[in-house]
Amino acid sequence: MKVFNAVVRTVTVGLLLVLAGPGAAQQAYPGKPIRFITPYAPGGATDVIARLVGQKLTESWGQQLLVDNRPGGNTVIGTEALAKSAPDGYTIILVGITHVANPSLIHTSYDAIKDFAPVATVTSNETILVVHPSVPANTLQEFIALAKSKPGQLNYATSSTGGPTHLPAELFNMLAGVKTQHIPYKGGGPAVTDLVGGQVQMMFAIPSNVVAHVKSGRLKGIVVTGTTRLSALPQVPTFNEAGLPSFDVKNWYGVLAPARTSHTIIDKLSAEIARILTLSDVRERPGSVLLHP
């Protein structure tokens, strides 16, 4: 009799689970902490944006969003980690133009399009040319003349090869007819640190990484892309104003999940990130004034 009762209980529980559907056996998303990969070292724009969005997601969902810095390999190390992760919504990544530039520059173990699911576009930004105060140039034309007089002697820092601080520099070399030397780092944070310290002379930087340094005089802002000047640095002219209108580049940041992540999870992440980007304390936060959808 005991055996019979045990069998009945087992069958009954099984039938209840079947009738309740898969939702009864699965925890509502998110049911545990989420890992948010940034493929750069701490301190750069990607890291700052990930932490800002991550903090708000944590507040919204009550589950910790953990920023995981995976620098190196021209963002390949962090991106490979995502590609190998389970498509369950508990590992995502923040990427920029390096993600789509890499296939043209290096071999990767993943397909930049097929192996990932787009979640959200977070922001875009202009590019600003900044130099160390020791560089004897205050305008674009003065800087071009200096670079022409010292071919290969001015070093520019970048957050990675083929990324948003490297490609603009090479485009500038072509359009201005100059030759400057590339010094790659593992993120915008270390690159800016060495620029402020005078180890390198220049950088085509993400504005949010250098606004404070320009305001304090630790760096000089020479010129910025876009049709209008930055509200945070109104004294810095645009390339169009400075006489090089053909130079115009933008960077963007977006969130990806592994391919085959369910549409339900993607939609929930996308909607919540979109909501976060409308919050006044996100859009107007000091130091993040350029963060916008």
Buried (B, 14 or more C-beta within 10 A) or exposed (E): EEEEEEEEEEEEEEEEEEEEEEEEEEEEBBEEEBBBBBBBBBBBBBBBBBBBBBBBBBEBBEBEBEBBBBBBBBBBBBBBBBBEBEBBBBBBBBBBBBBBBBBEBEEBEBEBEEBBBEBBBBBBBBBBBBBBEEBEBEEBBEBBEBBEEEEEEBBBBBBBBBBBBBBBBBBBBEEBEBEBBBBBBBBBBBBBBBBBEEEBBBBBBBBBBBBBBBEEEBBBBBBBBBEEBBEBBEEBBBBBBBEBEEBBBEBBBBBBBBBEBBEEBBEBBBEBBEEBBEEEEBBEEEEBBBBEE
